[in-house]
Amino acid sequence: MSANVLRMPHCPQTSPLMISHSLLQMADVVWRAGLPGLAKELVGLAHSAIDRPSDQAGL
């Protein structure tokens, strides 16, 4: 796979940790592209994916 391709989880049963990891990878790419504001928002989303209660994680 090419180094510039991001793989995002697509299964509804994907764990919050996997989603968080993908968002952090995307934030890194966005930061390097010169969009620090968007990168910070992605980091915030990544943290919220982990912080959600487990009963809501699949919603």
N, CA, C and O atoms as a CHARMM CRD file, in Angstrom:
* protein
*
  236
    1    1 MET  N      0.84700  -1.17800   0.00000 PROA 1      0.00000
    2    1 MET  CA     0.00000   0.00000   0.00000 PROA 1      0.00000
    3    1 MET  C      0.89200   1.23900   0.00000 PROA 1      0.00000
    4    1 MET  O      1.94600   1.27300   0.63500 PROA 1      0.00000
    5    2 SER  N      0.44800   2.22600  -0.71200 PROA 2      0.00000
    6    2 SER  CA     1.17200   3.48700  -0.80900 PROA 2      0.00000
    7    2 SER  C      1.24200   4.17200   0.55700 PROA 2      0.00000
    8    2 SER  O      0.32500   4.04400   1.36800 PROA 2      0.00000
    9    3 ALA  N      2.32100   4.89000   0.80200 PROA 3      0.00000
   10    3 ALA  CA     2.50600   5.57100   2.08600 PROA 3      0.00000
   11    3 ALA  C      1.52700   6.71800   2.28800 PROA 3      0.00000
   12    3 ALA  O      1.31900   7.14600   3.42300 PROA 3      0.00000
   13    4 ASN  N      0.92300   7.22500   1.22400 PROA 4      0.00000
   14    4 ASN  CA     0.01400   8.36600   1.36800 PROA 4      0.00000
   15    4 ASN  C     -1.45300   7.95000   1.38400 PROA 4      0.00000
   16    4 ASN  O     -2.32800   8.78000   1.13800 PROA 4      0.00000
   17    5 VAL  N     -1.73800   6.68500   1.66800 PROA 5      0.00000
   18    5 VAL  CA    -3.11400   6.19700   1.72900 PROA 5      0.00000
   19    5 VAL  C     -3.48100   5.93300   3.18200 PROA 5      0.00000
   20    5 VAL  O     -2.76400   5.22900   3.89300 PROA 5      0.00000
   21    6 LEU  N     -4.59700   6.50000   3.61700 PROA 6      0.00000
   22    6 LEU  CA    -5.11000   6.24900   4.96200 PROA 6      0.00000
   23    6 LEU  C     -6.20700   5.20700   4.88300 PROA 6      0.00000
   24    6 LEU  O     -7.06800   5.27400   4.00600 PROA 6      0.00000
   25    7 ARG  N     -6.18100   4.26100   5.77800 PROA 7      0.00000
   26    7 ARG  CA    -7.24200   3.26000   5.82700 PROA 7      0.00000
   27    7 ARG  C     -8.12500   3.57500   7.02500 PROA 7      0.00000
   28    7 ARG  O     -7.66300   3.56900   8.16600 PROA 7      0.00000
   29    8 MET  N     -9.38200   3.84800   6.76200 PROA 8      0.00000
   30    8 MET  CA   -10.32600   4.14700   7.82700 PROA 8      0.00000
   31    8 MET  C    -11.19600   2.92300   8.08200 PROA 8      0.00000
   32    8 MET  O    -11.55700   2.21100   7.14500 PROA 8      0.00000
   33    9 PRO  N    -11.53400   2.67500   9.34700 PROA 9      0.00000
   34    9 PRO  CA   -12.42100   1.55100   9.64600 PROA 9      0.00000
   35    9 PRO  C    -13.79200   1.78400   9.02400 PROA 9      0.00000
   36    9 PRO  O    -14.27100   2.91800   8.98500 PROA 9      0.00000
   37   10 HSD  N    -14.41900   0.73100   8.54300 PROA 10     0.00000
   38   10 HSD  CA   -15.70700   0.89200   7.88200 PROA 10     0.00000
   39   10 HSD  C    -16.78100  -0.02200   8.45000 PROA 10     0.00000
   40   10 HSD  O    -17.92200   0.01500   7.99000 PROA 10     0.00000
   41   11 CYS  N    -16.45100  -0.82300   9.41600 PROA 11     0.00000
   42   11 CYS  CA   -17.40300  -1.75900  10.00300 PROA 11     0.00000
   43   11 CYS  C    -18.09700  -1.09300  11.19500 PROA 11     0.00000
   44   11 CYS  O    -17.43200  -0.44500  12.00400 PROA 11     0.00000
   45   12 PRO  N    -19.42000  -1.24000  11.31800 PROA 12     0.00000
   46   12 PRO  CA   -20.12000  -0.60000  12.44200 PROA 12     0.00000
   47   12 PRO  C    -19.67900  -1.13200  13.80900 PROA 12     0.00000
   48   12 PRO  O    -19.88000  -0.46400  14.82300 PROA 12     0.00000
   49   13 GLN  N    -19.08800  -2.31400  13.84500 PROA 13     0.00000
   50   13 GLN  CA   -18.63900  -2.88600  15.11300 PROA 13     0.00000
   51   13 GLN  C    -17.18900  -2.52300  15.43500 PROA 13     0.00000
   52   13 GLN  O    -16.61100  -3.06900  16.37500 PROA 13     0.00000
   53   14 THR  N    -16.60500  -1.62100  14.67800 PROA 14     0.00000
   54   14 THR  CA   -15.21600  -1.22500  14.90400 PROA 14     0.00000
   55   14 THR  C    -15.07700  -0.59000  16.28100 PROA 14     0.00000
   56   14 THR  O    -15.92500   0.19800  16.69800 PROA 14     0.00000
   57   15 SER  N    -14.01900  -0.93100  16.97300 PROA 15     0.00000
   58   15 SER  CA   -13.82600  -0.43700  18.33800 PROA 15     0.00000
   59   15 SER  C    -13.51300   1.06300  18.34900 PROA 15     0.00000
   60   15 SER  O    -12.94900   1.59300  17.39200 PROA 15     0.00000
   61   16 PRO  N    -13.88100   1.73600  19.43100 PROA 16     0.00000
   62   16 PRO  CA   -13.54700   3.15400  19.56300 PROA 16     0.00000
   63   16 PRO  C    -12.03800   3.40200  19.49800 PROA 16     0.00000
   64   16 PRO  O    -11.60300   4.44600  19.01100 PROA 16     0.00000
   65   17 LEU  N    -11.24100   2.45100  19.98300 PROA 17     0.00000
   66   17 LEU  CA    -9.79300   2.61400  19.92800 PROA 17     0.00000
   67   17 LEU  C     -9.29500   2.62400  18.48700 PROA 17     0.00000
   68   17 LEU  O     -8.40400   3.40300  18.14900 PROA 17     0.00000
   69   18 MET  N     -9.85700   1.76900  17.63600 PROA 18     0.00000
   70   18 MET  CA    -9.46700   1.72500  16.22300 PROA 18     0.00000
   71   18 MET  C     -9.85300   3.03000  15.52500 PROA 18     0.00000
   72   18 MET  O     -9.08000   3.56900  14.73300 PROA 18     0.00000
   73   19 ILE  N    -11.03800   3.52600  15.82100 PROA 19     0.00000
   74   19 ILE  CA   -11.48800   4.78500  15.22700 PROA 19     0.00000
   75   19 ILE  C    -10.59000   5.93000  15.69200 PROA 19     0.00000
   76   19 ILE  O    -10.19800   6.78400  14.89700 PROA 19     0.00000
   77   20 SER  N    -10.26900   5.93900  16.98500 PROA 20     0.00000
   78   20 SER  CA    -9.39900   6.97600  17.52600 PROA 20     0.00000
   79   20 SER  C     -8.03100   6.95200  16.85300 PROA 20     0.00000
   80   20 SER  O     -7.49100   7.99900  16.49800 PROA 20     0.00000
   81   21 HSD  N     -7.48100   5.77300  16.68100 PROA 21     0.00000
   82   21 HSD  CA    -6.17400   5.63600  16.03300 PROA 21     0.00000
   83   21 HSD  C     -6.22500   6.18400  14.60400 PROA 21     0.00000
   84   21 HSD  O     -5.30500   6.88100  14.17500 PROA 21     0.00000
   85   22 SER  N     -7.28200   5.87500  13.87800 PROA 22     0.00000
   86   22 SER  CA    -7.41600   6.35700  12.50100 PROA 22     0.00000
   87   22 SER  C     -7.53300   7.87500  12.45100 PROA 22     0.00000
   88   22 SER  O     -6.95000   8.52000  11.58000 PROA 22     0.00000
   89   23 LEU  N     -8.28400   8.43900  13.38200 PROA 23     0.00000
   90   23 LEU  CA    -8.42300   9.89700  13.43000 PROA 23     0.00000
   91   23 LEU  C     -7.09100  10.57000  13.75600 PROA 23     0.00000
   92   23 LEU  O     -6.78500  11.63500  13.22200 PROA 23     0.00000
   93   24 LEU  N     -6.30700   9.95400  14.62500 PROA 24     0.00000
   94   24 LEU  CA    -4.99600  10.52300  14.94800 PROA 24     0.00000
   95   24 LEU  C     -4.05100  10.44500  13.75600 PROA 24     0.00000
   96   24 LEU  O     -3.25400  11.35800  13.53800 PROA 24     0.00000
   97   25 GLN  N     -4.13100   9.37000  12.98600 PROA 25     0.00000
   98   25 GLN  CA    -3.32700   9.27700  11.76600 PROA 25     0.00000
   99   25 GLN  C     -3.72300  10.38100  10.78500 PROA 25     0.00000
  100   25 GLN  O     -2.87000  11.01500  10.16600 PROA 25     0.00000
  101   26 MET  N     -5.02600  10.59500  10.65700 PROA 26     0.00000
  102   26 MET  CA    -5.50400  11.62800   9.75200 PROA 26     0.00000
  103   26 MET  C     -5.07000  13.01100  10.24700 PROA 26     0.00000
  104   26 MET  O     -4.69700  13.86400   9.44200 PROA 26     0.00000
  105   27 ALA  N     -5.11600  13.23800  11.55700 PROA 27     0.00000
  106   27 ALA  CA    -4.68700  14.51800  12.11900 PROA 27     0.00000
  107   27 ALA  C     -3.21800  14.78200  11.80000 PROA 27     0.00000
  108   27 ALA  O     -2.83800  15.91900  11.52300 PROA 27     0.00000
  109   28 ASP  N     -2.39700  13.74100  11.83700 PROA 28     0.00000
  110   28 ASP  CA    -0.98100  13.89700  11.50300 PROA 28     0.00000
  111   28 ASP  C     -0.80400  14.34300  10.05600 PROA 28     0.00000
  112   28 ASP  O     -0.00400  15.23500   9.77200 PROA 28     0.00000
  113   29 VAL  N     -1.54200  13.72900   9.14900 PROA 29     0.00000
  114   29 VAL  CA    -1.45600  14.09200   7.73100 PROA 29     0.00000
  115   29 VAL  C     -1.94200  15.52400   7.51200 PROA 29     0.00000
  116   29 VAL  O     -1.32500  16.29100   6.77300 PROA 29     0.00000
  117   30 VAL  N     -3.04600  15.87400   8.15700 PROA 30     0.00000
  118   30 VAL  CA    -3.62500  17.21000   8.01100 PROA 30     0.00000
  119   30 VAL  C     -2.66900  18.26400   8.57800 PROA 30     0.00000
  120   30 VAL  O     -2.51300  19.33800   7.99600 PROA 30     0.00000
  121   31 TRP  N     -2.02900  17.95900   9.71200 PROA 31     0.00000
  122   31 TRP  CA    -1.06100  18.88800  10.31300 PROA 31     0.00000
  123   31 TRP  C      0.09100  19.14500   9.34800 PROA 31     0.00000
  124   31 TRP  O      0.49400  20.28800   9.13500 PROA 31     0.00000
  125   32 ARG  N      0.61500  18.06700   8.77000 PROA 32     0.00000
  126   32 ARG  CA     1.73300  18.20000   7.82600 PROA 32     0.00000
  127   32 ARG  C      1.32400  18.95900   6.56900 PROA 32     0.00000
  128   32 ARG  O      2.16600  19.55900   5.90100 PROA 32     0.00000
  129   33 ALA  N      0.03500  18.93300   6.24700 PROA 33     0.00000
  130   33 ALA  CA    -0.46100  19.66100   5.08000 PROA 33     0.00000
  131   33 ALA  C     -0.64100  21.14900   5.38000 PROA 33     0.00000
  132   33 ALA  O     -0.98300  21.92600   4.48800 PROA 33     0.00000
  133   34 GLY  N     -0.41100  21.54300   6.62400 PROA 34     0.00000
  134   34 GLY  CA    -0.48400  22.95700   6.98000 PROA 34     0.00000
  135   34 GLY  C     -1.83600  23.41400   7.47900 PROA 34     0.00000
  136   34 GLY  O     -2.16600  24.59600   7.38000 PROA 34     0.00000
  137   35 LEU  N     -2.62700  22.49200   8.01700 PROA 35     0.00000
  138   35 LEU  CA    -3.94700  22.84200   8.53800 PROA 35     0.00000
  139   35 LEU  C     -4.03200  22.48900  10.02600 PROA 35     0.00000
  140   35 LEU  O     -4.74300  21.55600  10.39900 PROA 35     0.00000
  141   36 PRO  N     -3.31400  23.22800  10.87700 PROA 36     0.00000
  142   36 PRO  CA    -3.27500  22.86600  12.29700 PROA 36     0.00000
  143   36 PRO  C     -4.62900  22.96200  13.00200 PROA 36     0.00000
  144   36 PRO  O     -4.88700  22.19800  13.93300 PROA 36     0.00000
  145   37 GLY  N     -5.48600  23.86900  12.58500 PROA 37     0.00000
  146   37 GLY  CA    -6.80500  23.98600  13.21500 PROA 37     0.00000
  147   37 GLY  C     -7.64200  22.73600  13.01400 PROA 37     0.00000
  148   37 GLY  O     -8.26000  22.23600  13.95400 PROA 37     0.00000
  149   38 LEU  N     -7.66200  22.23900  11.79800 PROA 38     0.00000
  150   38 LEU  CA    -8.40300  21.01400  11.50000 PROA 38     0.00000
  151   38 LEU  C     -7.77000  19.82000  12.20700 PROA 38     0.00000
  152   38 LEU  O     -8.47400  18.93000  12.68400 PROA 38     0.00000
  153   39 ALA  N     -6.44500  19.80500  12.27100 PROA 39     0.00000
  154   39 ALA  CA    -5.75000  18.71200  12.96100 PROA 39     0.00000
  155   39 ALA  C     -6.14700  18.67300  14.43700 PROA 39     0.00000
  156   39 ALA  O     -6.36000  17.59500  14.99200 PROA 39     0.00000
  157   40 LYS  N     -6.24600  19.83700  15.07200 PROA 40     0.00000
  158   40 LYS  CA    -6.64100  19.88800  16.48500 PROA 40     0.00000
  159   40 LYS  C     -8.06100  19.36600  16.67400 PROA 40     0.00000
  160   40 LYS  O     -8.34600  18.68700  17.66000 PROA 40     0.00000
  161   41 GLU  N     -8.94800  19.67700  15.74100 PROA 41     0.00000
  162   41 GLU  CA   -10.31700  19.16400  15.82600 PROA 41     0.00000
  163   41 GLU  C    -10.34200  17.64400  15.69500 PROA 41     0.00000
  164   41 GLU  O    -11.09400  16.97200  16.40100 PROA 41     0.00000
  165   42 LEU  N     -9.52900  17.10500  14.80100 PROA 42     0.00000
  166   42 LEU  CA    -9.45900  15.65300  14.63500 PROA 42     0.00000
  167   42 LEU  C     -8.91400  14.97900  15.89100 PROA 42     0.00000
  168   42 LEU  O     -9.37700  13.90200  16.26800 PROA 42     0.00000
  169   43 VAL  N     -7.93600  15.60300  16.53800 PROA 43     0.00000
  170   43 VAL  CA    -7.40800  15.05700  17.79100 PROA 43     0.00000
  171   43 VAL  C     -8.50300  15.05500  18.85700 PROA 43     0.00000
  172   43 VAL  O     -8.63500  14.09100  19.61100 PROA 43     0.00000
  173   44 GLY  N     -9.28300  16.12800  18.92000 PROA 44     0.00000
  174   44 GLY  CA   -10.39600  16.17500  19.86800 PROA 44     0.00000
  175   44 GLY  C    -11.41700  15.08400  19.60800 PROA 44     0.00000
  176   44 GLY  O    -11.91900  14.46100  20.54400 PROA 44     0.00000
  177   45 LEU  N    -11.72600  14.85000  18.33700 PROA 45     0.00000
  178   45 LEU  CA   -12.64400  13.76200  17.99400 PROA 45     0.00000
  179   45 LEU  C    -12.06300  12.41100  18.38300 PROA 45     0.00000
  180   45 LEU  O    -12.78300  11.53400  18.86200 PROA 45     0.00000
  181   46 ALA  N    -10.76500  12.24500  18.17800 PROA 46     0.00000
  182   46 ALA  CA   -10.11000  10.98400  18.53500 PROA 46     0.00000
  183   46 ALA  C    -10.23600  10.71800  20.03300 PROA 46     0.00000
  184   46 ALA  O    -10.50400   9.59100  20.44700 PROA 46     0.00000
  185   47 HSD  N    -10.04400  11.75200  20.83700 PROA 47     0.00000
  186   47 HSD  CA   -10.16400  11.57500  22.28400 PROA 47     0.00000
  187   47 HSD  C    -11.60900  11.30300  22.68500 PROA 47     0.00000
  188   47 HSD  O    -11.85400  10.52100  23.60400 PROA 47     0.00000
  189   48 SER  N    -12.55500  11.92700  22.02400 PROA 48     0.00000
  190   48 SER  CA   -13.95800  11.69900  22.37700 PROA 48     0.00000
  191   48 SER  C    -14.40800  10.29500  21.99400 PROA 48     0.00000
  192   48 SER  O    -15.33000   9.76100  22.61100 PROA 48     0.00000
  193   49 ALA  N    -13.78600   9.68900  21.00100 PROA 49     0.00000
  194   49 ALA  CA   -14.13500   8.31500  20.62400 PROA 49     0.00000
  195   49 ALA  C    -13.77900   7.34700  21.73800 PROA 49     0.00000
  196   49 ALA  O    -14.46300   6.34200  21.93300 PROA 49     0.00000
  197   50 ILE  N    -12.71500   7.64200  22.46900 PROA 50     0.00000
  198   50 ILE  CA   -12.29300   6.77100  23.57000 PROA 50     0.00000
  199   50 ILE  C    -13.07000   7.08700  24.83800 PROA 50     0.00000
  200   50 ILE  O    -13.35900   6.18300  25.62200 PROA 50     0.00000
  201   51 ASP  N    -13.41300   8.35200  25.05500 PROA 51     0.00000
  202   51 ASP  CA   -14.04200   8.78500  26.29800 PROA 51     0.00000
  203   51 ASP  C    -15.52000   8.43300  26.40200 PROA 51     0.00000
  204   51 ASP  O    -16.10300   8.54200  27.48100 PROA 51     0.00000
  205   52 ARG  N    -16.14000   8.01000  25.29200 PROA 52     0.00000
  206   52 ARG  CA   -17.56500   7.68900  25.33700 PROA 52     0.00000
  207   52 ARG  C    -17.80700   6.44100  26.17100 PROA 52     0.00000
  208   52 ARG  O    -16.98300   5.52600  26.16300 PROA 52     0.00000
  209   53 PRO  N    -18.92500   6.38700  26.89100 PROA 53     0.00000
  210   53 PRO  CA   -19.26000   5.17100  27.64000 PROA 53     0.00000
  211   53 PRO  C    -19.39000   3.98300  26.69000 PROA 53     0.00000
  212   53 PRO  O    -19.79300   4.14500  25.53800 PROA 53     0.00000
  213   54 SER  N    -19.05400   2.80700  27.16800 PROA 54     0.00000
  214   54 SER  CA   -19.04500   1.62300  26.31100 PROA 54     0.00000
  215   54 SER  C    -20.42800   1.27500  25.77200 PROA 54     0.00000
  216   54 SER  O    -20.52400   0.67300  24.70200 PROA 54     0.00000
  217   55 ASP  N    -21.50500   1.63400  26.47500 PROA 55     0.00000
  218   55 ASP  CA   -22.84400   1.31900  25.97600 PROA 55     0.00000
  219   55 ASP  C    -23.22100   2.18000  24.77400 PROA 55     0.00000
  220   55 ASP  O    -24.15300   1.83400  24.04700 PROA 55     0.00000
  221   56 GLN  N    -22.52400   3.29100  24.54600 PROA 56     0.00000
  222   56 GLN  CA   -22.78900   4.14600  23.39600 PROA 56     0.00000
  223   56 GLN  C    -21.74600   3.98300  22.30600 PROA 56     0.00000
  224   56 GLN  O    -21.87200   4.59500  21.24600 PROA 56     0.00000
  225   57 ALA  N    -20.72600   3.17900  22.53400 PROA 57     0.00000
  226   57 ALA  CA   -19.60400   3.07500  21.60100 PROA 57     0.00000
  227   57 ALA  C    -20.03100   2.57500  20.23200 PROA 57     0.00000
  228   57 ALA  O    -19.40400   2.93200  19.23500 PROA 57     0.00000
  229   58 GLY  N    -21.06300   1.77100  20.14900 PROA 58     0.00000
  230   58 GLY  CA   -21.48400   1.23400  18.86600 PROA 58     0.00000
  231   58 GLY  C    -22.47800   2.10000  18.12300 PROA 58     0.00000
  232   58 GLY  O    -22.88400   1.75100  17.01500 PROA 58     0.00000
  233   59 LEU  N    -22.88000   3.22000  18.70000 PROA 59     0.00000
  234   59 LEU  CA   -23.87100   4.08100  18.04500 PROA 59     0.00000
  235   59 LEU  C    -23.23700   4.97800  17.03500 PROA 59     0.00000
  236   59 LEU  O    -23.92800   5.76800  16.39100 PROA 59     0.00000
